[in-house]
Amino acid sequence: MTEQPYTHVPVLADEVVGLLATEKKGTYVDATLGMGGHTARLLDALPTEANVLGIDWDPEMAGVAARNLGKYGDRVKVVQGNFANIDEITAREGIRSVSGALFDLGISSLHFDKPSRGFSIKHDGPLDMRINPDNPLTAYTIINQWPYEQIEHLIRVCGERRSGRITKAVLEARRARPLETTAELAALISRVAPARGEKVHPATKTFLALRVAVNYEFDNLTRGIQKIMPLLKPGARLGIITFHSLEDRIVKETFRLMAKMGGWELVTRKPVAPSEAEIAANKRSRSAKLRVIEKL
Ligand SMILES: C[S@@+](CC[C@H](N)C(=O)[O-])C[C@H]1O[C@@H](n2cnc3c(N)ncnc32)[C@H](O)[C@@H]1O
């Protein structure tokens, strides 16, 4: 299949700029730079003294962002790294405090649309799913080497009610030969756990579970929040956009705990969701939720 040029429309971009850009001349952190959409919107909204440190774990994505954001010159510094190490990254860049930070979680359209990255149910590719290709764990390893109990548990906690049936089928299939591709896995799941009127593909939750495990997504999120907290200046805000209920629950509970501890105030008591117009223009935004907290 020919791979085309990739675009990514930043979700809730007006809301991010409106809620996070509280200081005109500050340094902001975009912890999930992607193709640079939110960073561009922030830089456009702020005077030229404001700048952004943009981080992405995926070296390919960091390269795309650096190209897309070239016109902003030294107002933006692009770094490849894991936001779970945001304290080390900012220290290396000589940044001791920041005026705001954004985490727009998950993966970008490039990841979904590029078959070779192995995230897509729609396009056939290798069972990979690594955001950072240096990561030792792949979806292939989980599917072909993990024991029954671990796979079943993983996909069950990610909301798949037919986890037992799916895992059994995976183990049966791999006894004959390893499962190699996303299409093979998606077809197997469709066969043993066909859709029962749902609009989404029956393999959706299994694919999400694999991606979350391969990239330690929940662990990174918890560590990322812990590490950014001391870096935010008083009055600075942290905004997190989530795309599924498991990560939203982590953000909701962590923010509530922070507010209870003192020194933090919830800016959004309920998460901000995209408007109908945004969902109509960008289907990917439909499950987005933005929560914002401010350091007092
Ligand atoms: C939803 S996209 C961000 C899109 C971006 N806001 C834009 O406007 O283009 C999420 C990005 O976060 C990156 N990412 C995921 N986990 C990460 C981590 N632990 N550390 C740094 N970047 C991460 C992914 O590679 C992906 O590019």
Ligand as a Chemical Component Dictionary entry (heavy atoms), coordinates in Angstrom:
data_LIG
# 
_chem_comp.id                   LIG 
_chem_comp.type                 NON-POLYMER 
_chem_comp.pdbx_formal_charge   0 
_chem_comp.three_letter_code    LIG 
# 
loop_
_chem_comp_atom.comp_id 
_chem_comp_atom.atom_id 
_chem_comp_atom.alt_atom_id 
_chem_comp_atom.type_symbol 
_chem_comp_atom.charge 
_chem_comp_atom.model_Cartn_x 
_chem_comp_atom.model_Cartn_y 
_chem_comp_atom.model_Cartn_z 
_chem_comp_atom.pdbx_ordinal 
LIG C1  C1  C 0  -2.504 12.694 20.222 1  
LIG S1  S1  S 1  -0.876 12.866 19.671 2  
LIG C2  C2  C 0  -0.529 14.568 19.936 3  
LIG C3  C3  C 0  -0.945 15.457 18.818 4  
LIG C4  C4  C 0  -0.482 16.893 18.968 5  
LIG N1  N1  N 0  -1.077 17.526 20.103 6  
LIG C5  C5  C 0  -0.738 17.678 17.698 7  
LIG O1  O1  O 0  -1.431 18.688 17.768 8  
LIG O2  O2  O -1 -0.221 17.304 16.637 9  
LIG C6  C6  C 0  0.053  12.142 20.966 10 
LIG C7  C7  C 0  1.547  12.165 20.754 11 
LIG O3  O3  O 0  2.168  11.833 21.985 12 
LIG C8  C8  C 0  3.295  11.037 21.738 13 
LIG N2  N2  N 0  3.522  10.269 22.961 14 
LIG C9  C9  C 0  2.829  9.206  23.428 15 
LIG N3  N3  N 0  3.336  8.792  24.591 16 
LIG C10 C10 C 0  4.377  9.617  24.885 17 
LIG C11 C11 C 0  5.296  9.699  25.968 18 
LIG N4  N4  N 0  5.256  8.837  26.980 19 
LIG N5  N5  N 0  6.212  10.696 25.948 20 
LIG C12 C12 C 0  6.254  11.590 24.913 21 
LIG N6  N6  N 0  5.415  11.530 23.842 22 
LIG C13 C13 C 0  4.483  10.570 23.842 23 
LIG C14 C14 C 0  2.908  10.203 20.549 24 
LIG O4  O4  O 0  4.057  9.787  19.826 25 
LIG C15 C15 C 0  2.041  11.178 19.730 26 
LIG O5  O5  O 0  2.800  11.838 18.750 27 
# 
loop_
_chem_comp_bond.comp_id 
_chem_comp_bond.atom_id_1 
_chem_comp_bond.atom_id_2 
_chem_comp_bond.value_order 
_chem_comp_bond.pdbx_ordinal 
LIG C1  S1  SING 1  
LIG S1  C2  SING 2  
LIG S1  C6  SING 3  
LIG C2  C3  SING 4  
LIG C3  C4  SING 5  
LIG C4  N1  SING 6  
LIG C4  C5  SING 7  
LIG C5  O1  DOUB 8  
LIG C5  O2  SING 9  
LIG C6  C7  SING 10 
LIG C7  O3  SING 11 
LIG C7  C15 SING 12 
LIG O3  C8  SING 13 
LIG C8  N2  SING 14 
LIG C8  C14 SING 15 
LIG N2  C9  SING 16 
LIG N2  C13 SING 17 
LIG C9  N3  DOUB 18 
LIG N3  C10 SING 19 
LIG C10 C11 SING 20 
LIG C10 C13 DOUB 21 
LIG C11 N4  SING 22 
LIG C11 N5  DOUB 23 
LIG N5  C12 SING 24 
LIG C12 N6  DOUB 25 
LIG N6  C13 SING 26 
LIG C14 O4  SING 27 
LIG C14 C15 SING 28 
LIG C15 O5  SING 29 
# 
